[in-house]
Amino acid sequence: MFTKFDRDVRLALFDLFVELGQAPGPEEVAARASATVAEVRASYERLDEQRVIVLDPNSRDVWMANPFSAGPTPFRARHGERSWYANCNWDGLGSCAMPGGEGAVDARCPDCGETLSVTVSDRRPRGDGVAHFVVPAAHFWDDIGFT
């Protein structure tokens, strides 16, 4: 189980993702959480063990803090002038809800390459579309990097 401190680290991580439009470094999270980098890295490990965030298996830096992705993906969420990468379209919708429930998620059709956009207003997706999940939800964590 993670601690109140871990929750504070997670919230600092999320706040900074929204503010910066990218994954913050552990130094930035430490400053926001009034902690040391070592304490933040230890918290990251606990959060990773609980599947709250996903750490890069090699560097142990934040790879995913669902709904945010630390690296480029085909899903770009926008809120006003700010934007960030999401792990999938579903996460993109969730990330629009965080800064106030307004925004859009842009993606490319895997078949034709056309840009697709789903808007979010009043915390609800708007528009027509179909989402296809290649992997059943029960198996998302079998290979979360692929899912």
C-alpha positions in Angstrom: 0.0 0.0 0.0 1.3 3.5 -0.7 1.4 6.3 1.8 0.0 9.8 2.1 3.5 10.9 0.9 3.1 8.7 -2.2 -0.3 10.3 -2.9 1.3 13.7 -2.6 4.1 12.7 -5.0 1.5 11.3 -7.4 -0.5 14.6 -7.3 2.6 16.7 -7.8 3.5 14.5 -10.8 0.0 15.0 -12.3 0.0 18.7 -11.6 3.4 19.2 -13.2 2.4 17.0 -16.3 -0.5 19.3 -16.9 1.5 22.5 -16.3 4.6 21.5 -18.3 3.0 19.4 -21.1 5.6 16.7 -20.5 6.9 14.4 -17.7 8.6 16.4 -15.0 12.0 15.3 -13.7 12.2 13.9 -10.2 13.9 17.1 -9.1 10.8 19.1 -10.1 8.5 16.6 -8.3 10.7 16.7 -5.3 10.5 20.6 -5.1 6.7 20.5 -5.5 6.3 17.7 -2.9 8.8 19.3 -0.4 10.9 16.1 -0.6 14.3 14.9 -1.7 15.0 13.3 -5.1 15.8 10.0 -3.2 12.4 10.1 -1.4 10.6 10.8 -4.7 12.4 7.9 -6.5 11.5 5.6 -3.6 7.9 6.7 -3.9 8.0 6.1 -7.6 9.0 2.5 -6.9 6.1 2.0 -4.5 3.7 3.6 -7.0 5.0 1.4 -9.8 4.6 -1.7 -7.7 0.9 -0.8 -7.1 0.4 0.0 -10.8 -0.3 3.6 -10.1 2.5 4.7 -12.4 4.7 2.9 -14.8 8.5 3.3 -14.7 10.8 2.8 -17.6 12.3 -0.7 -17.0 15.8 0.6 -17.8 16.1 4.2 -16.4 13.4 3.9 -13.7 12.1 7.3 -14.8 8.4 7.9 -15.2 7.2 6.3 -18.4 3.4 6.5 -17.8 1.4 8.3 -15.1 -2.0 7.3 -16.4 -3.4 9.1 -18.3 -0.2 10.8 -19.2 2.7 9.4 -21.3 6.2 10.6 -20.8 7.1 9.9 -24.5 5.5 10.6 -27.8 2.4 8.6 -28.7 -0.2 8.8 -31.5 -2.6 10.5 -29.0 -2.2 14.2 -28.2 -4.6 15.8 -25.7 -5.2 19.5 -25.6 -6.6 21.9 -23.1 -6.4 25.6 -24.2 -2.8 26.3 -25.2 -1.4 23.3 -23.3 -1.0 19.8 -24.7 0.5 16.5 -23.7 0.8 12.9 -24.8 -1.7 10.3 -23.7 -1.2 6.6 -23.6 -4.3 5.9 -25.7 -7.4 7.7 -26.8 -9.2 6.7 -23.6 -6.4 8.2 -21.5 -6.5 11.3 -23.6 -10.2 11.8 -22.7 -9.3 11.3 -19.0 -6.4 13.8 -19.2 -8.8 16.4 -20.6 -11.0 16.0 -17.6 -8.2 16.8 -15.2 -7.6 20.5 -15.9 -11.3 21.3 -16.0 -13.2 19.0 -18.2 -12.6 20.8 -21.5 -10.3 19.9 -24.4 -9.7 17.6 -27.3 -7.8 14.5 -28.2 -6.2 14.2 -31.6 -5.1 10.9 -33.1 -4.6 9.3 -36.5 -6.8 6.6 -38.0 -4.6 3.5 -38.1 -6.3 2.5 -41.4 -6.2 5.6 -43.5 -4.0 8.0 -41.5 -6.7 10.7 -41.3 -6.5 13.0 -38.3 -9.3 12.2 -35.9 -10.3 14.5 -33.0 -12.7 14.0 -30.1 -13.7 17.1 -28.2 -14.5 17.1 -24.5 -16.8 19.6 -22.9 -18.6 19.5 -19.6 -16.4 16.4 -18.8 -18.1 14.5 -21.6 -16.8 13.4 -25.0 -18.6 15.0 -28.0 -18.9 13.8 -31.5 -19.2 10.6 -33.4 -16.7 7.8 -33.4 -15.8 4.3 -32.6 -13.0 3.1 -30.3 -11.5 -0.3 -30.7 -9.5 -1.9 -28.0 -7.1 -4.5 -29.4 -6.4 -6.1 -26.0 -9.2 -7.1 -23.6 -9.2 -4.9 -20.4 -8.4 -8.0 -18.3 -5.1 -8.3 -20.1 -4.0 -4.6 -20.2 -1.2 -5.2 -17.7 0.2 -8.3 -19.4 2.2 -5.8 -21.5 1.1 -2.2 -20.5 3.6 -0.7 -22.9 1.8 -2.3 -25.9 -1.7 -1.8 -24.6 
